Amino acid sequence: MKFMIASDIHGDAGYTRQLLAAFEKESADRLLLLGDILYHGPRNDLPPQYAPKEVIALLNPLRERLLCVRGNCDTEVDQMVLEFPILADYAVIPTGERLIYATHGHVYNAQNPPPLCRGDILLHGHTHVPVCTPFGNDNVYLNPGSVSIPKEDSPHGYMTFDGKVFLWKTLDGEIYKEYMV
């Protein structure tokens, strides 16, 4: 199964359109969203094409192919308009002998990890910065960066995972980093 992984859309309809065009081009089975879907949050500037109602209309038709976790900007009000679950704090995805623990990153992160076994992968967004770094007990922390408000001069982007390799890509599909499981 091929996953496309993205985080921190923050209500930007233009970048959501680009993300969904990439999702179609990638032919991924599922789109894993790591939170902060509709609201930009008080610490972020308004994204350039901030239009949460358009983002709702773009994502709801894909409800059967979406897997989401709750970000610090996601609320019960958001869940009322989205036709797929977004309020889970985490998702655990088995991959071979390792587990992927997917969360937003505002509660569990490399400094405050969830209960992980040796070799498990911690996957989260929240920082808006793409990351691939070892930590803990042979664990790895991965972050796809942000779709709409990237930080530290990182690109607007996402990741893919085919069961063996994580690839970081720009919204145009250009690969700029990889990690083999």
Residue pairs with C-beta under 8 A, 6 or more apart in sequence:
1 29
1 30
1 163
2 26
2 27
2 28
2 29
2 30
2 160
2 161
2 162
2 163
3 28
3 29
3 30
3 31
3 32
3 93
3 160
3 161
3 162
4 22
4 23
4 26
4 28
4 30
4 31
4 32
4 158
4 159
4 160
5 31
5 32
5 34
5 102
5 123
5 144
5 158
5 159
5 160
5 161
5 166
6 19
6 31
6 32
6 33
6 34
6 144
6 147
6 158
6 159
7 33
7 34
7 35
7 36
7 71
7 104
7 124
7 125
7 126
7 128
7 143
7 144
7 145
7 146
7 147
8 34
8 35
8 36
8 71
8 125
8 126
8 128
8 145
8 146
8 147
8 148
8 149
9 15
9 16
9 19
9 33
9 36
9 37
9 38
9 55
9 147
9 148
10 36
10 37
10 38
10 39
10 40
10 41
10 44
10 47
10 50
10 73
10 146
10 147
10 148
10 149
11 37
11 38
11 39
11 40
11 47
11 50
11 51
11 52
11 55
11 148
12 40
12 47
12 48
12 49
12 50
12 51
12 55
12 147
12 148
12 149
13 49
13 50
13 51
13 54
13 55
13 58
14 48
14 49
15 47
15 49
15 147
15 148
15 156
15 171
16 54
16 55
16 58
16 59
16 147
16 148
17 58
18 147
18 156
18 171
19 147
19 158
19 171
20 58
20 62
22 158
22 169
22 171
22 172
22 173
23 31
23 62
25 173
26 160
26 173
28 160
29 65
30 65
30 66
30 67
31 62
31 65
31 66
31 67
32 66
32 67
32 68
32 91
32 93
32 102
33 66
33 67
33 68
33 69
33 86
34 68
34 69
34 71
34 102
34 103
34 104
34 105
34 123
34 124
34 125
34 126
34 144
35 68
35 69
35 70
35 71
35 72
35 73
35 74
35 86
35 103
35 104
35 105
35 125
35 126
36 71
36 72
36 73
36 74
36 104
36 125
36 126
37 55
37 59
37 68
37 71
37 73
37 74
37 78
37 82
37 86
38 52
38 55
38 56
38 73
38 74
38 78
38 81
38 82
39 52
39 73
39 74
39 75
39 78
40 46
40 47
40 50
40 73
40 149
41 72
41 73
44 149
45 149
47 148
47 149
56 81
56 82
59 66
59 82
59 84
60 82
60 83
60 84
62 84
63 83
63 84
64 84
66 84
67 91
67 102
68 84
68 85
68 86
68 88
69 86
69 88
69 89
69 90
69 91
69 102
69 103
69 104
70 86
70 87
70 88
70 89
70 104
71 104
71 106
71 125
71 126
72 104
72 106
72 126
74 86
74 87
76 87
78 86
79 85
79 86
79 87
89 103
89 104
89 107
90 101
90 102
90 103
90 108
90 114
91 102
91 103
92 99
92 100
92 101
92 102
93 99
93 100
93 102
94 100
95 121
95 161
95 163
95 181
96 163
96 181
97 119
98 119
98 120
98 121
98 181
99 116
99 117
99 120
99 121
100 120
100 121
100 123
100 161
101 108
101 114
101 116
101 120
101 121
101 122
101 123
102 123
102 124
103 114
103 122
103 123
103 124
104 124
104 125
104 126
105 124
105 125
105 126
105 127
105 143
106 126
108 114
108 122
108 124
109 122
109 124
109 126
109 141
110 122
110 133
110 135
110 136
110 141
113 122
113 135
113 136
113 139
114 122
116 122
116 136
116 137
116 139
117 137
118 137
118 138
118 139
119 137
119 138
119 139
120 139
121 139
121 140
121 141
121 142
121 181
122 135
122 139
122 140
122 141
122 142
123 141
123 142
123 143
124 141
124 143
125 143
125 144
125 145
125 146
126 143
127 143
127 151
128 145
128 146
128 149
128 150
128 151
128 152
128 154
129 143
129 145
129 146
129 150
129 151
129 152
129 154
130 143
130 144
130 145
130 154
130 155
130 157
130 168
130 177
131 141
131 142
131 143
132 140
132 141
132 142
132 143
132 166
132 168
132 177
132 179
133 140
133 141
134 140
134 141
135 141
140 179
142 159
142 166
142 179
144 157
144 158
144 159
144 168
145 154
145 155
145 156
145 157
145 158
145 168
146 154
146 156
146 157
147 156
147 157
147 158
147 171
148 156
150 156
150 157
155 170
155 171
155 176
156 170
156 171
157 168
157 169
157 170
157 171
157 176
158 168
158 169
158 171
159 166
159 167
159 168
159 169
160 166
160 167
160 169
161 167
163 181
164 180
164 181
165 178
165 179
165 180
165 181
166 178
166 179
166 181
167 175
167 177
167 178
168 175
168 176
168 177
168 178
169 175
169 176
170 176
